[in-house]
Structures are given as C-alpha cells and as structure tokens.
Amino acid sequence: MTAHPVDEKLPALKMATTGLQHVAAMYAGVVAPPLIVGAAIGLTGSELTFLTGACLFTAGLATFLQTLGIWKIGARLPFVNGVTFAGVAPMTAVVASTKDKSDALPIIFGAVIVAGLLGFVAAPFFSKAVRFFPPVVTGTVITLIGVSLLPVAFGWAQGPNPTAHDYGSTTNLGLAAATLLIVLVLRRFTRGFVKQIAVLLGLVAGTLLAIPLGATDFGPVTDAAVIGFPTPFHFGAPRFQLAAILSLCVVMVVSMTESTADMLALGEIVERPADERTIAAGLRADTLGSALSPLFNGFMCSAFAQNIGLVAMTRIRSRYVVATGGGFLVLMGLCPMAASLIAVVPRPVLGGAGVVLFGSVAASGIQTLVKAGLDKDNNVLIVAVSLAVGMIPITAPDFYHAFPQTAKIVLDSGISTGCVAAVLLNLVFNHLGRNRDDQDVTHPMEAGEQIAAAH
C-alpha cells in the first residue's frame, strides 16, 4: 500500500535541502522575539546570542513533537513550530514593569510554563471547536493568514532596521525584487527537484548578489562559538507572578486559536483534513513544547504560518522533511556558528522570498473560498465582514490604541479577530434559528475532500 505523501520518506539529499528551506523561511521569525526581548532587558551580545540559540533549540524540539509525535501528542503533519511573536508585547511589558531587569526572564519563563501546562489540559476541549470551521470559515482564515504575513515580507524587503539610513533604499528593494524574480524564474523554467527548492536557491542567489553591494554581514559567523548548549535555567529559576501568568495565558489562547486555523489550512493543502483528534494532538504539542521551552531558556512555541505557504508552493508534503528542518534547528541551537550562517541572509532577500511564500497561503485560502458556496448571500457577508475585521490591525495598526494592553494582545492579531468573527457570523447566519435540514454548512472533512479535488 502506497504511503500518503505526508508520511513519505524522501531521499536523504532531498530531505536535507527541503528541510533547510523550511528553516530559512522561518528563521527570522524565530530569532526576532528573543532579540527584541533581550534588547529590552539590556542583555550583552553573548547573552543575546545564547538566548537566540536557546529559542532555535527549543523550536527544533517543538517541531519534533509536532511532526513525529509521541502518544496523543503531535498533529503528525508537516508543521513547523517556533517562538510565537504574539508573546513579544506582553513579555516586553513584563520587562518594563520589573525593577530589577535580571528578574524579567525568570518571571517570563514561569508564566510560559504555567500557560503551557494549562493549555495542554485544555487542548482536547479547545479542539472540539473544529465543527465550527466549515469552508466559509477556514477559507477566510487561511486568506487572512497569508494577507497578515505579507506586511512582514514587505518590512523585510526594506531592511533590518527601520531607523537605518538605507531602510527602504533602492538597493534593498532591488535585492528583494531580484530574489523574487529568481524564485519565479526557477519555478517557471525548471523541473523536479530544482523547482521544489526554488526558494532555497533564490535565498542563496540573493545573498551572493548582496555581497558586492555590501548588504551581507559576516560578523555573526566570525564572532560565534562552534559549540554551545542552552544550559537549563541559565538566567535563573522560573518565578511565578500572577500578572505575567494572566498575560501569557491570554497569549496562549490566541496561539491555540491561530494553531487551530493553521492546522485546518495545512490539512486541506496536504489533502489530509485535520479532524478533532488531529487538532487536539497538535495543540498538545504546541502547549507541551511551550511548557518545556523555558527549561532550556526558550519562549512560548506556536505554529509558523509562513511554512504552510512553502508546503503549498513546493507540494512537498512529507512531515519528515519538516522534522529534518527541526533537526537543523536543534543543531543550530547547539552550534551558534551554524545558526549564524542563516543570519547571513540579508533581510531584503528574505523579503523577496516571503512575497511568494505568504502569497501562496492567501491563494490557498481563496481556493477554499471558491468551494465554500459564495453564491449564497449569507456566506458572502460572513467573508466580507470577517476579512474586514481581520484586516484592521494591518491597515490601521493604531485602531485599538485606547484598549487595555491585555485586550490588545488579542485585537492586534488579525488572524485571531478574523477567525472569531467568521466563527460567530457563521453561527448567526448558518446555525441559529434554522432547521438542521436548511443549514448550509459543510463539514470540515467534506471541505478537505473538496480541496483535494481542486488540487
């Protein structure tokens, strides 16, 4: 019996290169939170390197949990896990409210542990929400995931530092455009293996182009140690502060909402629809990975939506490819010099590749919406309003400036607000006050079959 593409084991070279491609796609997202939080605390350069390596190491462990799985833990889909950016705002708030900055990381780690354990217990109950995600909801959320990520790519394309004199320069935008063009040419005029690793090749080519322009910094490689290990509780034993715990618990709810949407999206893309059991197992991996992460000085872990775009574009659906990427992340955490090699890739080059990756996610959402019955007025209203609500943080970033910081953690996530809006509107228009026979709702499993037919 032929194995499903999700369970396929590819040749070693293909496994390694495509796994590395996943690491390249998500690297910037993993290292950004520790760099921001570490800078707020005032960590030294060596401490920042240590914290970044720890987050890479724990992201690899969480990815192993998600892709390979143990017991009822892990979605066993090509799902990359890493540090969630949703936690940056509350973590920096904890830093700001802590008099002795050396206490900030132990307080953050304690809050992450509690939030992770509570999320692990809640995972099977949270997964029951899958029945509220018919195609009209999943299509809207998948589209929002892609659209919400595109500004990240545009920001990368302009450069790493918004205050730098060359931010948004023709050189940076030119590098991004060149990388995008290389990826498109490779996708159009090559076949087989080369076509599948077009993004990785585009990143390499873009980096080579950046060298004569002086846009590539090899400093991180020369300064990095060859071997290092994220010593448990390097910054001190975890401390448990109620305010920090409550803030990170809110982040965990946001993270679980986004992960549920991501799993539904990925399940449709790989033609293995995520049912309630799969979502519960995936959420357990997310939350357990988060609870264990502070042991090795890492932060809260969650699914990385940009890698869904890579799966959609390359059509390489093997979870073992992503597990190989997790292996690279672990090695980078143990070898700072190896981690620094990825850091050499200029941010504009990542931005050019990101346009393709994140745009592919949005395109997958549109494909789902095509099958969602948009000829019906109710569904059109659901999509229209949910997309509008989800776009608020993107188009009007200060829209919720008057709200409490805790509320803004949720409201500033367009994916979460759009998802909640789509679920509630679907309940109002397609469930409440209607007979079961009249309901125009497609079961998530049927949605997966429709997407499989479309692909």
Beta strands, then each sheet from edge to edge (+ up, - down):
strand 1: 81-83
strand 2: 301-303
sheet 1: 1+ 2-
end
